[in-house]
Amino acid sequence: MKVLLLGEFSALHRDLCDGLLALGHDARVASTGDGWKAIPTDIMLGSNAPGLKGRLARLWSPLASLPKLINHDVIQFINPVLFSTQFGYNEKLIRMLFAQNNKSFLVAAGCDAFYWNEGRQRLPYGPFADFEQQDLGGASSPWRSPVRRKFNQWLAENVDGIIPIMYDYWVGYQGFPNLCSPLPIPVNLEKIKYQENTLKQGKLVVFHGLNREGFKGTGYVRKAFDILSNKYSGEVECVIQGRMPLKDYMRLLSTVNVVVDQTSSHGSGVNGLFSLALGKVVLGGNEPAHQALMYGDDPCPIRNISQDPMSIVAQVEQIMAQRDQLAAMGQAGREFIMRHHDHRRVAARYVDTWQMESKK
């Protein structure tokens, strides 16, 4: 099967591509590398350079790569906006790619019109207000735009299938007849070296990665870290860092014991799963609805937290009381990823979904 994975969020498509290649398929990722994360890609679709040079590159690169983007058995979009939105460029190019490939799929994996509107109404809580206030400086999300909503709906209605990666994104697309069963995020365990989770210099190192502070709930994490640092100054070290290339971020993760992923989600994204694979104890989204949808009766070891800083403090205190079990907790997390997120197993499930679904 010849597959083009178009766009990138936190190495989801990169690891899926690795799984497909391991199964003998002809697969490529075409992306910009997801900004400063600099995730390796097979076909570069733009530039992260500032100013006019960057804008021109983002317009020209996809056109120059067009012969590599057509005539695939399956093309999979990771979001309805993948290219520059100037002059209707994104919509025109995606419509062209849609027409020049066989089957098309949309991954529900992040912010789009249906997560931002339907999801916001249907989910008990989410990052919506914090994201607009902190990350957008009080502006409304562009996904509230009727123009973006209209194109998002056209794409969702016309692809062969919509594939959600977690409960949060599955909720927004309820009612679409081509909504597929959710598929787990693939994790290439060959690239993530497991390390036994042990205390270094007697302190429990608790880490939160900087990215979109409002979306991830960094403000709540900072408050929790202040409480922990003041109360357990000799026992806990709290670290907040981020905005670095993926390889550097993974190196940093390898030095900590506990990862606080995000406070405002019902399930876990790539960061939380990578952390489990490394052998870390993870705090993040793991609501019962997500657990039931994605894992059934096999409990996910991610410890659920909320936008209440004290929920983070309470979980860290529980881990401190069980510090002699850190290694066992870390091993359980790695084994869970092996059972549910191994990139080859997940890639096989994607292939099954692509072969079963047909709308055109």
BALUMKOL-602900 format. One record per residue (C-alpha): x, y, z; residue in three letters. Coordinates in steps of 0.2 Angstrom, whole numbers, plus 5000, padded with zeros to 4 digits. Layout:
N
XYZALA ...
END
This chain:
360
500050005000MET 500750174995LYS 500350305009VAL 500650485012LEU 500450555029LEU 500150745028LEU 500550855042GLY 501350825059GLU 500850835078PHE 502250785090SER 502850635079ALA 501250545078LEU 501350535059HIS 503250495060ARG 503050345072ASP 501550285061LEU 502650295046CYS 503950195054ASP 502650065059GLY 502050055041LEU 503750045034LEU 504149895046ALA 502549815039LEU 503149825021GLY 502149975015HIS 502750125005ASP 502450265017ALA 503050445018ARG 502750595030VAL 502550765022ALA 502650905035SER 503551065041THR 504250965056GLY 503051035068ASP 503951205070GLY 505351215083TRP 505051025087LYS 506050995071ALA 505350815069ILE 506150725054PRO 505050725039THR 505250645022ASP 504550785012ILE 504850965018MET 503251075015LEU 503851235021GLY 505051335032SER 505051395050ASN 506051555045ALA 505351725050PRO 504751865039GLY 504551865020LEU 505751725017LYS 504751605028GLY 503151655020ARG 503751635002LEU 504451465007ALA 502851405015ARG 501951454998LEU 503251384986TRP 503851224995SER 502151124993PRO 501951174975LEU 503751114971ALA 503350954980SER 501750924972LEU 502350774961PRO 502750684977LYS 501050714985LEU 499950634972ILE 499450454966ASN 499450374983HIS 498250234989ASP 497950325005VAL 498250505010ILE 497950555028GLN 497750735034PHE 498150775052ILE 497250935052ASN 496151035040PRO 497451175040VAL 499151115034LEU 499751255023PHE 499751445022SER 497951515024THR 498351665013GLN 497351684997PHE 496351525001GLY 497951434997TYR 497651295011ASN 495951255005GLU 496451254986LYS 497951144989LEU 497051015000ILE 495551004987ARG 496850964974MET 497750834984LEU 496050754989PHE 495650734970ALA 497350674965GLN 497450524977ASN 496350374980ASN 495750354998LYS 495750505010SER 495650505029PHE 495650645042LEU 496450615059VAL 495550705073ALA 497150745083ALA 497050925089GLY 496251095087CYS 495051105073ASP 493251175071ALA 492351025078PHE 493451005093TYR 493351185097TRP 491451205094ASN 490551045097GLU 491950975109GLY 491851135119ARG 489951115121GLN 490050925125ARG 491550905136LEU 491350935154PRO 492951045154TYR 494351085143GLY 495751205139PRO 494751325128PHE 494651485139ALA 496451465145ASP 497051445128PHE 496151595121GLU 496651705136GLN 498451655138GLN 499051585121ASP 498051695110LEU 498151855121GLY 496251865123GLY 495851835105ALA 494551715099SER 495251545092SER 495351555073PRO 494351395073TRP 492751495078ARG 492851565060SER 491451525049PRO 492651505034VAL 493651375043ARG 492151285050ARG 491451275032LYS 493051195025PHE 493251085040ASN 491551015038GLN 491750995019TRP 493350895022LEU 492550785036ALA 491050745025GLU 492050695010ASN 493550595017VAL 493350405018ASP 493450415036GLY 493850515052ILE 495050435064ILE 495050505082PRO 496550475093ILE 495750505110MET 494050535118TYR 494250725118ASP 494250725098TYR 493050585096TRP 491750685105VAL 491750835092GLY 491350725077TYR 489850625084GLN 488550615071GLY 489650595056PHE 489250435047PRO 491150405042ASN 491750425060LEU 492850275063CYS 493350195079SER 494750285088PRO 496450215086LEU 497850235098PRO 499350355096ILE 500850255088PRO 502450255098VAL 504050185091ASN 504850105106LEU 506450065096GLU 506850255097LYS 506350265116ILE 507550185128LYS 506750125144TYR 507650175160GLN 507350115177GLU 506450255187ASN 507550285202THR 507850435214LEU 509450545210LYS 510250625225GLN 508750575236GLY 507550695227LYS 505950665217LEU 506150765201VAL 504450825195VAL 504450895177PHE 503250995166HIS 503651035148GLY 503251205141LEU 502251215125ASN 500651305124ARG 500451365142GLU 498551395142GLY 498151245132PHE 499251125143LYS 498751215160GLY 500451275164THR 499751405176GLY 498951275187TYR 500551175186VAL 501551325192ARG 500451345207LYS 500551165212ALA 502451165210PHE 502551325221ASP 501651225235ILE 502751075233LEU 504351175232SER 503851265248ASN 503251115257LYS 504550985252TYR 506051085248SER 507250945253GLY 506250805245GLU 505550865228VAL 506350965214GLU 505051045202CYS 505651085184VAL 504751175170ILE 505651185153GLN 505251165135GLY 505151235118ARG 506551135111MET 506851005097PRO 506150835101LEU 507750755103LYS 508350875116ASP 506650865125TYR 506750675125MET 508550685133ARG 507850805146LEU 506450685150LEU 507650545153SER 508250635169THR 506650655178VAL 505550545189ASN 503750615186VAL 503050705171VAL 501550825173VAL 500850825156ASP 499250925154GLN 497850975166THR 496351005154SER 496150845144SER 495150685146HIS 496550585138GLY 498350585135SER 499250645120GLY 501050605113VAL 502050685127ASN 501150585141GLY 501350415131LEU 503250455127PHE 503450485145SER 502650315150LEU 503750225137ALA 505350305145LEU 504850235162GLY 504150395170LYS 502650415182VAL 501450525172VAL 500050645178LEU 498850705165GLY 497150665157GLY 496450495160ASN 494550515163GLU 493450355164PRO 492650405148ALA 494350405139HIS 494850245148GLN 493350155143ALA 493450205124LEU 495250175121MET 495750035133TYR 494249945140GLY 494649845155ASP 496549875154ASP 496950015166PRO 498050155159CYS 499350195172PRO 499250385169ILE 498650475185ARG 497150585181ASN 497350765187ILE 496250925184SER 496351115183GLN 496451115202ASP 498251135207PRO 497851025223MET 497450875212SER 499250885206ILE 499950905224VAL 498950765230ALA 499650645216GLN 501450695219VAL 501150665238GLU 500550495234GLN 502050455223ILE 503150515237MET 502350395249ALA 502650255237GLN 504450305231ARG 505050135234ASP 503950075220GLN 504550195207LEU 505450065197ALA 503949955197ALA 502750105192MET 503950145178GLY 504049965171GLN 502149955172ALA 502050115161GLY 503250045148ARG 502349875147GLU 500649965145PHE 501350065130ILE 502049905123MET 500249825124ARG 499249965116HIS 500350095107HIS 501749995099ASP 501950075082HIS 501849915072ARG 500249855080ARG 499450025078VAL 500050035060ALA 499149875056ALA 497549945064ARG 497650095053TYR 497949985038VAL 496349885043ASP 495350045044THR 495950115028TRP 495549955019GLN 493749935027MET 493250115024GLU 492750185007SER 491650335003LYS 492150384986LYS 
END
